[in-house]
Amino acid sequence: FFSVGMALKCAVFVALVAIAMGLIPLLFSYKFGGWVRRHTHNPSNFTFASIPDLTGRVAIVTGSNTGIGKVTARELARKGASVI
């Protein structure tokens, strides 16, 4: 049905599309001063105080039993989010 070469070309195409779908929104956000640029342009400026009030919001944090996930879940909860 498909040759090995055709299957490889399809796999490469799918991989490139997947990468583009993830990177393009991040690049546009950075270029036009969106969330990515505000919080990664100078990460040393990011503090607990820069997180807005999250009362009434729900946050899903994976890996929240240890490390950075645990700290993230704790800080989101301190700002009023319901953390799952």
mmCIF file of the N, C-alpha and C atoms, coordinates in Angstrom:
data_MODEL
# 
_entry.id   MODEL 
# 
loop_
_atom_site.group_PDB 
_atom_site.id 
_atom_site.type_symbol 
_atom_site.label_atom_id 
_atom_site.label_alt_id 
_atom_site.label_comp_id 
_atom_site.label_asym_id 
_atom_site.label_entity_id 
_atom_site.label_seq_id 
_atom_site.pdbx_PDB_ins_code 
_atom_site.Cartn_x 
_atom_site.Cartn_y 
_atom_site.Cartn_z 
_atom_site.occupancy 
_atom_site.B_iso_or_equiv 
_atom_site.pdbx_formal_charge 
_atom_site.auth_seq_id 
_atom_site.auth_comp_id 
_atom_site.auth_asym_id 
_atom_site.auth_atom_id 
_atom_site.pdbx_PDB_model_num 
ATOM 1   N N  . PHE A 1 1  ? 0.831   -1.185 0.000  1.00 0.00 ? 1  PHE A N  1 
ATOM 2   C CA . PHE A 1 1  ? 0.000   0.000  0.000  1.00 0.00 ? 1  PHE A CA 1 
ATOM 3   C C  . PHE A 1 1  ? 0.880   1.254  0.000  1.00 0.00 ? 1  PHE A C  1 
ATOM 4   N N  . PHE A 1 2  ? 1.696   1.452  1.052  1.00 0.00 ? 2  PHE A N  1 
ATOM 5   C CA . PHE A 1 2  ? 2.657   2.552  1.095  1.00 0.00 ? 2  PHE A CA 1 
ATOM 6   C C  . PHE A 1 2  ? 4.064   1.990  1.031  1.00 0.00 ? 2  PHE A C  1 
ATOM 7   N N  . SER A 1 3  ? 4.931   2.674  0.348  1.00 0.00 ? 3  SER A N  1 
ATOM 8   C CA . SER A 1 3  ? 6.333   2.268  0.377  1.00 0.00 ? 3  SER A CA 1 
ATOM 9   C C  . SER A 1 3  ? 6.978   2.833  1.643  1.00 0.00 ? 3  SER A C  1 
ATOM 10  N N  . VAL A 1 4  ? 8.123   2.297  2.003  1.00 0.00 ? 4  VAL A N  1 
ATOM 11  C CA . VAL A 1 4  ? 8.832   2.763  3.196  1.00 0.00 ? 4  VAL A CA 1 
ATOM 12  C C  . VAL A 1 4  ? 9.198   4.236  3.045  1.00 0.00 ? 4  VAL A C  1 
ATOM 13  N N  . GLY A 1 5  ? 9.634   4.626  1.845  1.00 0.00 ? 5  GLY A N  1 
ATOM 14  C CA . GLY A 1 5  ? 9.988   6.030  1.611  1.00 0.00 ? 5  GLY A CA 1 
ATOM 15  C C  . GLY A 1 5  ? 8.803   6.959  1.780  1.00 0.00 ? 5  GLY A C  1 
ATOM 16  N N  . MET A 1 6  ? 7.639   6.544  1.301  1.00 0.00 ? 6  MET A N  1 
ATOM 17  C CA . MET A 1 6  ? 6.430   7.354  1.428  1.00 0.00 ? 6  MET A CA 1 
ATOM 18  C C  . MET A 1 6  ? 6.025   7.476  2.894  1.00 0.00 ? 6  MET A C  1 
ATOM 19  N N  . ALA A 1 7  ? 6.116   6.388  3.632  1.00 0.00 ? 7  ALA A N  1 
ATOM 20  C CA . ALA A 1 7  ? 5.764   6.412  5.056  1.00 0.00 ? 7  ALA A CA 1 
ATOM 21  C C  . ALA A 1 7  ? 6.698   7.337  5.820  1.00 0.00 ? 7  ALA A C  1 
ATOM 22  N N  . LEU A 1 8  ? 7.982   7.308  5.489  1.00 0.00 ? 8  LEU A N  1 
ATOM 23  C CA . LEU A 1 8  ? 8.950   8.190  6.151  1.00 0.00 ? 8  LEU A CA 1 
ATOM 24  C C  . LEU A 1 8  ? 8.655   9.652  5.847  1.00 0.00 ? 8  LEU A C  1 
ATOM 25  N N  . LYS A 1 9  ? 8.334   9.954  4.596  1.00 0.00 ? 9  LYS A N  1 
ATOM 26  C CA . LYS A 1 9  ? 7.986   11.331 4.230  1.00 0.00 ? 9  LYS A CA 1 
ATOM 27  C C  . LYS A 1 9  ? 6.743   11.800 4.977  1.00 0.00 ? 9  LYS A C  1 
ATOM 28  N N  . CYS A 1 10 ? 5.755   10.932 5.113  1.00 0.00 ? 10 CYS A N  1 
ATOM 29  C CA . CYS A 1 10 ? 4.538   11.280 5.854  1.00 0.00 ? 10 CYS A CA 1 
ATOM 30  C C  . CYS A 1 10 ? 4.855   11.530 7.321  1.00 0.00 ? 10 CYS A C  1 
ATOM 31  N N  . ALA A 1 11 ? 5.698   10.687 7.902  1.00 0.00 ? 11 ALA A N  1 
ATOM 32  C CA . ALA A 1 11 ? 6.060   10.841 9.313  1.00 0.00 ? 11 ALA A CA 1 
ATOM 33  C C  . ALA A 1 11 ? 6.800   12.153 9.538  1.00 0.00 ? 11 ALA A C  1 
ATOM 34  N N  . VAL A 1 12 ? 7.709   12.500 8.659  1.00 0.00 ? 12 VAL A N  1 
ATOM 35  C CA . VAL A 1 12 ? 8.450   13.760 8.782  1.00 0.00 ? 12 VAL A CA 1 
ATOM 36  C C  . VAL A 1 12 ? 7.495   14.946 8.637  1.00 0.00 ? 12 VAL A C  1 
ATOM 37  N N  . PHE A 1 13 ? 6.586   14.879 7.679  1.00 0.00 ? 13 PHE A N  1 
ATOM 38  C CA . PHE A 1 13 ? 5.615   15.948 7.484  1.00 0.00 ? 13 PHE A CA 1 
ATOM 39  C C  . PHE A 1 13 ? 4.753   16.137 8.728  1.00 0.00 ? 13 PHE A C  1 
ATOM 40  N N  . VAL A 1 14 ? 4.249   15.039 9.291  1.00 0.00 ? 14 VAL A N  1 
ATOM 41  C CA . VAL A 1 14 ? 3.413   15.114 10.491 1.00 0.00 ? 14 VAL A CA 1 
ATOM 42  C C  . VAL A 1 14 ? 4.208   15.710 11.652 1.00 0.00 ? 14 VAL A C  1 
ATOM 43  N N  . ALA A 1 15 ? 5.467   15.303 11.798 1.00 0.00 ? 15 ALA A N  1 
ATOM 44  C CA . ALA A 1 15 ? 6.305   15.845 12.874 1.00 0.00 ? 15 ALA A CA 1 
ATOM 45  C C  . ALA A 1 15 ? 6.519   17.341 12.699 1.00 0.00 ? 15 ALA A C  1 
ATOM 46  N N  . LEU A 1 16 ? 6.782   17.786 11.480 1.00 0.00 ? 16 LEU A N  1 
ATOM 47  C CA . LEU A 1 16 ? 6.985   19.212 11.225 1.00 0.00 ? 16 LEU A CA 1 
ATOM 48  C C  . LEU A 1 16 ? 5.721   20.025 11.492 1.00 0.00 ? 16 LEU A C  1 
ATOM 49  N N  . VAL A 1 17 ? 4.582   19.497 11.102 1.00 0.00 ? 17 VAL A N  1 
ATOM 50  C CA . VAL A 1 17 ? 3.319   20.191 11.356 1.00 0.00 ? 17 VAL A CA 1 
ATOM 51  C C  . VAL A 1 17 ? 3.068   20.287 12.858 1.00 0.00 ? 17 VAL A C  1 
ATOM 52  N N  . ALA A 1 18 ? 3.338   19.206 13.591 1.00 0.00 ? 18 ALA A N  1 
ATOM 53  C CA . ALA A 1 18 ? 3.134   19.222 15.044 1.00 0.00 ? 18 ALA A CA 1 
ATOM 54  C C  . ALA A 1 18 ? 4.041   20.245 15.716 1.00 0.00 ? 18 ALA A C  1 
ATOM 55  N N  . ILE A 1 19 ? 5.281   20.314 15.281 1.00 0.00 ? 19 ILE A N  1 
ATOM 56  C CA . ILE A 1 19 ? 6.215   21.302 15.844 1.00 0.00 ? 19 ILE A CA 1 
ATOM 57  C C  . ILE A 1 19 ? 5.734   22.711 15.523 1.00 0.00 ? 19 ILE A C  1 
ATOM 58  N N  . ALA A 1 20 ? 5.337   22.934 14.282 1.00 0.00 ? 20 ALA A N  1 
ATOM 59  C CA . ALA A 1 20 ? 4.874   24.261 13.879 1.00 0.00 ? 20 ALA A CA 1 
ATOM 60  C C  . ALA A 1 20 ? 3.631   24.677 14.662 1.00 0.00 ? 20 ALA A C  1 
ATOM 61  N N  . MET A 1 21 ? 2.721   23.743 14.884 1.00 0.00 ? 21 MET A N  1 
ATOM 62  C CA . MET A 1 21 ? 1.490   24.070 15.617 1.00 0.00 ? 21 MET A CA 1 
ATOM 63  C C  . MET A 1 21 ? 1.790   24.477 17.052 1.00 0.00 ? 21 MET A C  1 
ATOM 64  N N  . GLY A 1 22 ? 2.855   23.950 17.625 1.00 0.00 ? 22 GLY A N  1 
ATOM 65  C CA . GLY A 1 22 ? 3.228   24.320 18.982 1.00 0.00 ? 22 GLY A CA 1 
ATOM 66  C C  . GLY A 1 22 ? 4.070   25.571 19.044 1.00 0.00 ? 22 GLY A C  1 
ATOM 67  N N  . LEU A 1 23 ? 4.963   25.751 18.088 1.00 0.00 ? 23 LEU A N  1 
ATOM 68  C CA . LEU A 1 23 ? 5.894   26.876 18.136 1.00 0.00 ? 23 LEU A CA 1 
ATOM 69  C C  . LEU A 1 23 ? 5.315   28.181 17.619 1.00 0.00 ? 23 LEU A C  1 
ATOM 70  N N  . ILE A 1 24 ? 4.483   28.115 16.607 1.00 0.00 ? 24 ILE A N  1 
ATOM 71  C CA . ILE A 1 24 ? 3.966   29.345 16.010 1.00 0.00 ? 24 ILE A CA 1 
ATOM 72  C C  . ILE A 1 24 ? 3.209   30.210 17.025 1.00 0.00 ? 24 ILE A C  1 
ATOM 73  N N  . PRO A 1 25 ? 2.283   29.654 17.818 1.00 0.00 ? 25 PRO A N  1 
ATOM 74  C CA . PRO A 1 25 ? 1.615   30.516 18.808 1.00 0.00 ? 25 PRO A CA 1 
ATOM 75  C C  . PRO A 1 25 ? 2.589   31.102 19.838 1.00 0.00 ? 25 PRO A C  1 
ATOM 76  N N  . LEU A 1 26 ? 3.587   30.323 20.253 1.00 0.00 ? 26 LEU A N  1 
ATOM 77  C CA . LEU A 1 26 ? 4.564   30.846 21.206 1.00 0.00 ? 26 LEU A CA 1 
ATOM 78  C C  . LEU A 1 26 ? 5.381   31.983 20.603 1.00 0.00 ? 26 LEU A C  1 
ATOM 79  N N  . LEU A 1 27 ? 5.789   31.809 19.349 1.00 0.00 ? 27 LEU A N  1 
ATOM 80  C CA . LEU A 1 27 ? 6.570   32.858 18.699 1.00 0.00 ? 27 LEU A CA 1 
ATOM 81  C C  . LEU A 1 27 ? 5.752   34.128 18.493 1.00 0.00 ? 27 LEU A C  1 
ATOM 82  N N  . PHE A 1 28 ? 4.501   33.997 18.087 1.00 0.00 ? 28 PHE A N  1 
ATOM 83  C CA . PHE A 1 28 ? 3.644   35.172 17.929 1.00 0.00 ? 28 PHE A CA 1 
ATOM 84  C C  . PHE A 1 28 ? 3.427   35.863 19.273 1.00 0.00 ? 28 PHE A C  1 
ATOM 85  N N  . SER A 1 29 ? 3.212   35.073 20.320 1.00 0.00 ? 29 SER A N  1 
ATOM 86  C CA . SER A 1 29 ? 3.011   35.652 21.641 1.00 0.00 ? 29 SER A CA 1 
ATOM 87  C C  . SER A 1 29 ? 4.248   36.417 22.080 1.00 0.00 ? 29 SER A C  1 
ATOM 88  N N  . TYR A 1 30 ? 5.416   35.849 21.843 1.00 0.00 ? 30 TYR A N  1 
ATOM 89  C CA . TYR A 1 30 ? 6.661   36.522 22.227 1.00 0.00 ? 30 TYR A CA 1 
ATOM 90  C C  . TYR A 1 30 ? 6.860   37.791 21.406 1.00 0.00 ? 30 TYR A C  1 
ATOM 91  N N  . LYS A 1 31 ? 6.651   37.695 20.111 1.00 0.00 ? 31 LYS A N  1 
ATOM 92  C CA . LYS A 1 31 ? 6.890   38.833 19.219 1.00 0.00 ? 31 LYS A CA 1 
ATOM 93  C C  . LYS A 1 31 ? 5.980   40.013 19.540 1.00 0.00 ? 31 LYS A C  1 
ATOM 94  N N  . PHE A 1 32 ? 4.727   39.740 19.854 1.00 0.00 ? 32 PHE A N  1 
ATOM 95  C CA . PHE A 1 32 ? 3.764   40.812 20.057 1.00 0.00 ? 32 PHE A CA 1 
ATOM 96  C C  . PHE A 1 32 ? 3.498   41.125 21.524 1.00 0.00 ? 32 PHE A C  1 
ATOM 97  N N  . GLY A 1 33 ? 4.394   40.700 22.421 1.00 0.00 ? 33 GLY A N  1 
ATOM 98  C CA . GLY A 1 33 ? 4.318   41.086 23.820 1.00 0.00 ? 33 GLY A CA 1 
ATOM 99  C C  . GLY A 1 33 ? 3.257   40.384 24.628 1.00 0.00 ? 33 GLY A C  1 
ATOM 100 N N  . GLY A 1 34 ? 2.914   39.160 24.252 1.00 0.00 ? 34 GLY A N  1 
ATOM 101 C CA . GLY A 1 34 ? 1.912   38.404 24.994 1.00 0.00 ? 34 GLY A CA 1 
ATOM 102 C C  . GLY A 1 34 ? 2.477   37.783 26.257 1.00 0.00 ? 34 GLY A C  1 
ATOM 103 N N  . TRP A 1 35 ? 1.773   36.781 26.786 1.00 0.00 ? 35 TRP A N  1 
ATOM 104 C CA . TRP A 1 35 ? 2.135   36.141 28.038 1.00 0.00 ? 35 TRP A CA 1 
ATOM 105 C C  . TRP A 1 35 ? 3.562   35.612 28.016 1.00 0.00 ? 35 TRP A C  1 
ATOM 106 N N  . VAL A 1 36 ? 3.962   34.969 26.933 1.00 0.00 ? 36 VAL A N  1 
ATOM 107 C CA . VAL A 1 36 ? 5.293   34.373 26.861 1.00 0.00 ? 36 VAL A CA 1 
ATOM 108 C C  . VAL A 1 36 ? 6.370   35.433 27.059 1.00 0.00 ? 36 VAL A C  1 
ATOM 109 N N  . ARG A 1 37 ? 6.224   36.554 26.412 1.00 0.00 ? 37 ARG A N  1 
ATOM 110 C CA . ARG A 1 37 ? 7.240   37.605 26.534 1.00 0.00 ? 37 ARG A CA 1 
ATOM 111 C C  . ARG A 1 37 ? 7.234   38.242 27.915 1.00 0.00 ? 37 ARG A C  1 
ATOM 112 N N  . ARG A 1 38 ? 6.049   38.485 28.459 1.00 0.00 ? 38 ARG A N  1 
ATOM 113 C CA . ARG A 1 38 ? 5.971   39.116 29.775 1.00 0.00 ? 38 ARG A CA 1 
ATOM 114 C C  . ARG A 1 38 ? 6.627   38.271 30.851 1.00 0.00 ? 38 ARG A C  1 
ATOM 115 N N  . HIS A 1 39 ? 6.490   36.962 30.758 1.00 0.00 ? 39 HIS A N  1 
ATOM 116 C CA . HIS A 1 39 ? 6.956   36.109 31.849 1.00 0.00 ? 39 HIS A CA 1 
ATOM 117 C C  . HIS A 1 39 ? 8.244   35.356 31.557 1.00 0.00 ? 39 HIS A C  1 
ATOM 118 N N  . THR A 1 40 ? 8.794   35.478 30.353 1.00 0.00 ? 40 THR A N  1 
ATOM 119 C CA . THR A 1 40 ? 10.060  34.808 30.078 1.00 0.00 ? 40 THR A CA 1 
ATOM 120 C C  . THR A 1 40 ? 11.143  35.757 29.600 1.00 0.00 ? 40 THR A C  1 
ATOM 121 N N  . HIS A 1 41 ? 10.782  36.973 29.241 1.00 0.00 ? 41 HIS A N  1 
ATOM 122 C CA . HIS A 1 41 ? 11.775  37.929 28.745 1.00 0.00 ? 41 HIS A CA 1 
ATOM 123 C C  . HIS A 1 41 ? 12.836  38.182 29.818 1.00 0.00 ? 41 HIS A C  1 
ATOM 124 N N  . ASN A 1 42 ? 12.418  38.347 31.054 1.00 0.00 ? 42 ASN A N  1 
ATOM 125 C CA . ASN A 1 42 ? 13.346  38.496 32.171 1.00 0.00 ? 42 ASN A CA 1 
ATOM 126 C C  . ASN A 1 42 ? 12.764  37.717 33.346 1.00 0.00 ? 42 ASN A C  1 
ATOM 127 N N  . PRO A 1 43 ? 13.037  36.410 33.410 1.00 0.00 ? 43 PRO A N  1 
ATOM 128 C CA . PRO A 1 43 ? 12.417  35.573 34.442 1.00 0.00 ? 43 PRO A CA 1 
ATOM 129 C C  . PRO A 1 43 ? 12.732  36.007 35.865 1.00 0.00 ? 43 PRO A C  1 
ATOM 130 N N  . SER A 1 44 ? 13.802  36.750 36.074 1.00 0.00 ? 44 SER A N  1 
ATOM 131 C CA . SER A 1 44 ? 14.128  37.180 37.435 1.00 0.00 ? 44 SER A CA 1 
ATOM 132 C C  . SER A 1 44 ? 13.106  38.177 37.968 1.00 0.00 ? 44 SER A C  1 
ATOM 133 N N  . ASN A 1 45 ? 12.320  38.798 37.081 1.00 0.00 ? 45 ASN A N  1 
ATOM 134 C CA . ASN A 1 45 ? 11.278  39.728 37.509 1.00 0.00 ? 45 ASN A CA 1 
ATOM 135 C C  . ASN A 1 45 ? 9.994   39.021 37.922 1.00 0.00 ? 45 ASN A C  1 
ATOM 136 N N  . PHE A 1 46 ? 9.886   37.716 37.667 1.00 0.00 ? 46 PHE A N  1 
ATOM 137 C CA . PHE A 1 46 ? 8.668   36.988 37.988 1.00 0.00 ? 46 PHE A CA 1 
ATOM 138 C C  . PHE A 1 46 ? 8.665   36.639 39.476 1.00 0.00 ? 46 PHE A C  1 
ATOM 139 N N  . THR A 1 47 ? 7.653   37.124 40.179 1.00 0.00 ? 47 THR A N  1 
ATOM 140 C CA . THR A 1 47 ? 7.535   36.864 41.615 1.00 0.00 ? 47 THR A CA 1 
ATOM 141 C C  . THR A 1 47 ? 6.118   36.410 41.925 1.00 0.00 ? 47 THR A C  1 
ATOM 142 N N  . PHE A 1 48 ? 5.922   35.974 43.163 1.00 0.00 ? 48 PHE A N  1 
ATOM 143 C CA . PHE A 1 48 ? 4.590   35.588 43.611 1.00 0.00 ? 48 PHE A CA 1 
ATOM 144 C C  . PHE A 1 48 ? 3.618   36.753 43.457 1.00 0.00 ? 48 PHE A C  1 
ATOM 145 N N  . ALA A 1 49 ? 4.083   37.947 43.712 1.00 0.00 ? 49 ALA A N  1 
ATOM 146 C CA . ALA A 1 49 ? 3.228   39.131 43.632 1.00 0.00 ? 49 ALA A CA 1 
ATOM 147 C C  . ALA A 1 49 ? 2.746   39.400 42.194 1.00 0.00 ? 49 ALA A C  1 
ATOM 148 N N  . SER A 1 50 ? 3.470   38.903 41.189 1.00 0.00 ? 50 SER A N  1 
ATOM 149 C CA . SER A 1 50 ? 3.062   39.159 39.802 1.00 0.00 ? 50 SER A CA 1 
ATOM 150 C C  . SER A 1 50 ? 1.961   38.213 39.325 1.00 0.00 ? 50 SER A C  1 
ATOM 151 N N  . ILE A 1 51 ? 1.594   37.220 40.143 1.00 0.00 ? 51 ILE A N  1 
ATOM 152 C CA . ILE A 1 51 ? 0.479   36.334 39.801 1.00 0.00 ? 51 ILE A CA 1 
ATOM 153 C C  . ILE A 1 51 ? -0.813  37.055 40.193 1.00 0.00 ? 51 ILE A C  1 
ATOM 154 N N  . PRO A 1 52 ? -1.745  37.244 39.280 1.00 0.00 ? 52 PRO A N  1 
ATOM 155 C CA . PRO A 1 52 ? -2.989  37.952 39.620 1.00 0.00 ? 52 PRO A CA 1 
ATOM 156 C C  . PRO A 1 52 ? -3.879  37.104 40.533 1.00 0.00 ? 52 PRO A C  1 
ATOM 157 N N  . ASP A 1 53 ? -4.908  37.719 41.074 1.00 0.00 ? 53 ASP A N  1 
ATOM 158 C CA . ASP A 1 53 ? -5.872  36.985 41.894 1.00 0.00 ? 53 ASP A CA 1 
ATOM 159 C C  . ASP A 1 53 ? -6.561  35.931 41.033 1.00 0.00 ? 53 ASP A C  1 
ATOM 160 N N  . LEU A 1 54 ? -6.599  34.701 41.507 1.00 0.00 ? 54 LEU A N  1 
ATOM 161 C CA . LEU A 1 54 ? -7.155  33.597 40.732 1.00 0.00 ? 54 LEU A CA 1 
ATOM 162 C C  . LEU A 1 54 ? -8.435  33.033 41.345 1.00 0.00 ? 54 LEU A C  1 
ATOM 163 N N  . THR A 1 55 ? -9.085  33.812 42.192 1.00 0.00 ? 55 THR A N  1 
ATOM 164 C CA . THR A 1 55 ? -10.319 33.364 42.831 1.00 0.00 ? 55 THR A CA 1 
ATOM 165 C C  . THR A 1 55 ? -11.348 32.994 41.766 1.00 0.00 ? 55 THR A C  1 
ATOM 166 N N  . GLY A 1 56 ? -11.940 31.815 41.910 1.00 0.00 ? 56 GLY A N  1 
ATOM 167 C CA . GLY A 1 56 ? -12.937 31.347 40.967 1.00 0.00 ? 56 GLY A CA 1 
ATOM 168 C C  . GLY A 1 56 ? -12.365 30.613 39.764 1.00 0.00 ? 56 GLY A C  1 
ATOM 169 N N  . ARG A 1 57 ? -11.057 30.524 39.674 1.00 0.00 ? 57 ARG A N  1 
ATOM 170 C CA . ARG A 1 57 ? -10.408 29.819 38.560 1.00 0.00 ? 57 ARG A CA 1 
ATOM 171 C C  . ARG A 1 57 ? -10.017 28.408 39.001 1.00 0.00 ? 57 ARG A C  1 
ATOM 172 N N  . VAL A 1 58 ? -9.906  27.509 38.049 1.00 0.00 ? 58 VAL A N  1 
ATOM 173 C CA . VAL A 1 58 ? -9.483  26.143 38.315 1.00 0.00 ? 58 VAL A CA 1 
ATOM 174 C C  . VAL A 1 58 ? -8.160  25.917 37.606 1.00 0.00 ? 58 VAL A C  1 
ATOM 175 N N  . ALA A 1 59 ? -7.176  25.368 38.337 1.00 0.00 ? 59 ALA A N  1 
ATOM 176 C CA . ALA A 1 59 ? -5.865  25.071 37.759 1.00 0.00 ? 59 ALA A CA 1 
ATOM 177 C C  . ALA A 1 59 ? -5.606  23.578 37.858 1.00 0.00 ? 59 ALA A C  1 
ATOM 178 N N  . ILE A 1 60 ? -5.195  22.981 36.751 1.00 0.00 ? 60 ILE A N  1 
ATOM 179 C CA . ILE A 1 60 ? -4.821  21.573 36.749 1.00 0.00 ? 60 ILE A CA 1 
ATOM 180 C C  . ILE A 1 60 ? -3.303  21.523 36.668 1.00 0.00 ? 60 ILE A C  1 
ATOM 181 N N  . VAL A 1 61 ? -2.683  20.973 37.700 1.00 0.00 ? 61 VAL A N  1 
ATOM 182 C CA . VAL A 1 61 ? -1.226  20.892 37.763 1.00 0.00 ? 61 VAL A CA 1 
ATOM 183 C C  . VAL A 1 61 ? -0.828  19.430 37.798 1.00 0.00 ? 61 VAL A C  1 
ATOM 184 N N  . THR A 1 62 ? -0.071  18.995 36.796 1.00 0.00 ? 62 THR A N  1 
ATOM 185 C CA . THR A 1 62 ? 0.409   17.621 36.802 1.00 0.00 ? 62 THR A CA 1 
ATOM 186 C C  . THR A 1 62 ? 1.755   17.570 37.506 1.00 0.00 ? 62 THR A C  1 
ATOM 187 N N  . GLY A 1 63 ? 2.026   16.461 38.167 1.00 0.00 ? 63 GLY A N  1 
ATOM 188 C CA . GLY A 1 63 ? 3.293   16.304 38.875 1.00 0.00 ? 63 GLY A CA 1 
ATOM 189 C C  . GLY A 1 63 ? 3.376   17.167 40.119 1.00 0.00 ? 63 GLY A C  1 
ATOM 190 N N  . SER A 1 64 ? 2.245   17.367 40.776 1.00 0.00 ? 64 SER A N  1 
ATOM 191 C CA . SER A 1 64 ? 2.227   18.292 41.920 1.00 0.00 ? 64 SER A CA 1 
ATOM 192 C C  . SER A 1 64 ? 2.552   17.627 43.250 1.00 0.00 ? 64 SER A C  1 
ATOM 193 N N  . ASN A 1 65 ? 3.082   16.417 43.225 1.00 0.00 ? 65 ASN A N  1 
ATOM 194 C CA . ASN A 1 65 ? 3.437   15.783 44.499 1.00 0.00 ? 65 ASN A CA 1 
ATOM 195 C C  . ASN A 1 65 ? 4.848   16.147 44.948 1.00 0.00 ? 65 ASN A C  1 
ATOM 196 N N  . THR A 1 66 ? 5.724   16.587 44.026 1.00 0.00 ? 66 THR A N  1 
ATOM 197 C CA . THR A 1 66 ? 7.085   16.987 44.401 1.00 0.00 ? 66 THR A CA 1 
ATOM 198 C C  . THR A 1 66 ? 7.578   18.093 43.478 1.00 0.00 ? 66 THR A C  1 
ATOM 199 N N  . GLY A 1 67 ? 8.647   18.719 43.874 1.00 0.00 ? 67 GLY A N  1 
ATOM 200 C CA . GLY A 1 67 ? 9.378   19.656 43.022 1.00 0.00 ? 67 GLY A CA 1 
ATOM 201 C C  . GLY A 1 67 ? 8.604   20.877 42.587 1.00 0.00 ? 67 GLY A C  1 
ATOM 202 N N  . ILE A 1 68 ? 8.856   21.286 41.342 1.00 0.00 ? 68 ILE A N  1 
ATOM 203 C CA . ILE A 1 68 ? 8.269   22.521 40.824 1.00 0.00 ? 68 ILE A CA 1 
ATOM 204 C C  . ILE A 1 68 ? 6.753   22.428 40.710 1.00 0.00 ? 68 ILE A C  1 
ATOM 205 N N  . GLY A 1 69 ? 6.234   21.224 40.452 1.00 0.00 ? 69 GLY A N  1 
ATOM 206 C CA . GLY A 1 69 ? 4.784   21.052 40.390 1.00 0.00 ? 69 GLY A CA 1 
ATOM 207 C C  . GLY A 1 69 ? 4.128   21.306 41.734 1.00 0.00 ? 69 GLY A C  1 
ATOM 208 N N  . LYS A 1 70 ? 4.795   20.851 42.791 1.00 0.00 ? 70 LYS A N  1 
ATOM 209 C CA . LYS A 1 70 ? 4.271   21.057 44.147 1.00 0.00 ? 70 LYS A CA 1 
ATOM 210 C C  . LYS A 1 70 ? 4.256   22.552 44.488 1.00 0.00 ? 70 LYS A C  1 
ATOM 211 N N  . VAL A 1 71 ? 5.342   23.226 44.173 1.00 0.00 ? 71 VAL A N  1 
ATOM 212 C CA . VAL A 1 71 ? 5.423   24.666 44.452 1.00 0.00 ? 71 VAL A CA 1 
ATOM 213 C C  . VAL A 1 71 ? 4.395   25.427 43.619 1.00 0.00 ? 71 VAL A C  1 
ATOM 214 N N  . THR A 1 72 ? 4.245   25.046 42.359 1.00 0.00 ? 72 THR A N  1 
ATOM 215 C CA . THR A 1 72 ? 3.269   25.698 41.485 1.00 0.00 ? 72 THR A CA 1 
ATOM 216 C C  . THR A 1 72 ? 1.858   25.534 42.031 1.00 0.00 ? 72 THR A C  1 
ATOM 217 N N  . ALA A 1 73 ? 1.502   24.313 42.412 1.00 0.00 ? 73 ALA A N  1 
ATOM 218 C CA . ALA A 1 73 ? 0.170   24.058 42.966 1.00 0.00 ? 73 ALA A CA 1 
ATOM 219 C C  . ALA A 1 73 ? -0.059  24.864 44.241 1.00 0.00 ? 73 ALA A C  1 
ATOM 220 N N  . ARG A 1 74 ? 0.941   24.905 45.103 1.00 0.00 ? 74 ARG A N  1 
ATOM 221 C CA . ARG A 1 74 ? 0.819   25.649 46.361 1.00 0.00 ? 74 ARG A CA 1 
ATOM 222 C C  . ARG A 1 74 ? 0.612   27.139 46.114 1.00 0.00 ? 74 ARG A C  1 
ATOM 223 N N  . GLU A 1 75 ? 1.406   27.714 45.198 1.00 0.00 ? 75 GLU A N  1 
ATOM 224 C CA . GLU A 1 75 ? 1.313   29.155 44.951 1.00 0.00 ? 75 GLU A CA 1 
ATOM 225 C C  . GLU A 1 75 ? 0.010   29.529 44.239 1.00 0.00 ? 75 GLU A C  1 
ATOM 226 N N  . LEU A 1 76 ? -0.461  28.682 43.336 1.00 0.00 ? 76 LEU A N  1 
ATOM 227 C CA . LEU A 1 76 ? -1.749  28.949 42.692 1.00 0.00 ? 76 LEU A CA 1 
ATOM 228 C C  . LEU A 1 76 ? -2.879  28.898 43.717 1.00 0.00 ? 76 LEU A C  1 
ATOM 229 N N  . ALA A 1 77 ? -2.790  27.939 44.637 1.00 0.00 ? 77 ALA A N  1 
ATOM 230 C CA . ALA A 1 77 ? -3.806  27.848 45.692 1.00 0.00 ? 77 ALA A CA 1 
ATOM 231 C C  . ALA A 1 77 ? -3.752  29.071 46.600 1.00 0.00 ? 77 ALA A C  1 
ATOM 232 N N  . ARG A 1 78 ? -2.550  29.541 46.898 1.00 0.00 ? 78 ARG A N  1 
ATOM 233 C CA . ARG A 1 78 ? -2.418  30.757 47.735 1.00 0.00 ? 78 ARG A CA 1 
ATOM 234 C C  . ARG A 1 78 ? -3.049  31.978 47.064 1.00 0.00 ? 78 ARG A C  1 
ATOM 235 N N  . LYS A 1 79 ? -3.097  31.981 45.737 1.00 0.00 ? 79 LYS A N  1 
ATOM 236 C CA . LYS A 1 79 ? -3.719  33.086 45.010 1.00 0.00 ? 79 LYS A CA 1 
ATOM 237 C C  . LYS A 1 79 ? -5.206  32.878 44.782 1.00 0.00 ? 79 LYS A C  1 
ATOM 238 N N  . GLY A 1 80 ? -5.767  31.802 45.327 1.00 0.00 ? 80 GLY A N  1 
ATOM 239 C CA . GLY A 1 80 ? -7.200  31.618 45.291 1.00 0.00 ? 80 GLY A CA 1 
ATOM 240 C C  . GLY A 1 80 ? -7.728  30.609 44.276 1.00 0.00 ? 80 GLY A C  1 
ATOM 241 N N  . ALA A 1 81 ? -6.858  29.994 43.505 1.00 0.00 ? 81 ALA A N  1 
ATOM 242 C CA . ALA A 1 81 ? -7.318  29.029 42.494 1.00 0.00 ? 81 ALA A CA 1 
ATOM 243 C C  . ALA A 1 81 ? -7.691  27.702 43.157 1.00 0.00 ? 81 ALA A C  1 
ATOM 244 N N  . SER A 1 82 ? -8.652  27.005 42.588 1.00 0.00 ? 82 SER A N  1 
ATOM 245 C CA . SER A 1 82 ? -8.944  25.638 43.004 1.00 0.00 ? 82 SER A CA 1 
ATOM 246 C C  . SER A 1 82 ? -8.006  24.749 42.212 1.00 0.00 ? 82 SER A C  1 
ATOM 247 N N  . VAL A 1 83 ? -7.104  24.077 42.907 1.00 0.00 ? 83 VAL A N  1 
ATOM 248 C CA . VAL A 1 83 ? -6.066  23.294 42.248 1.00 0.00 ? 83 VAL A CA 1 
ATOM 249 C C  . VAL A 1 83 ? -6.455  21.831 42.239 1.00 0.00 ? 83 VAL A C  1 
ATOM 250 N N  . ILE A 1 84 ? -6.384  21.226 41.047 1.00 0.00 ? 84 ILE A N  1 
ATOM 251 C CA . ILE A 1 84 ? -6.672  19.802 40.892 1.00 0.00 ? 84 ILE A CA 1 
ATOM 252 C C  . ILE A 1 84 ? -5.360  19.113 40.625 1.00 0.00 ? 84 ILE A C  1 
# 
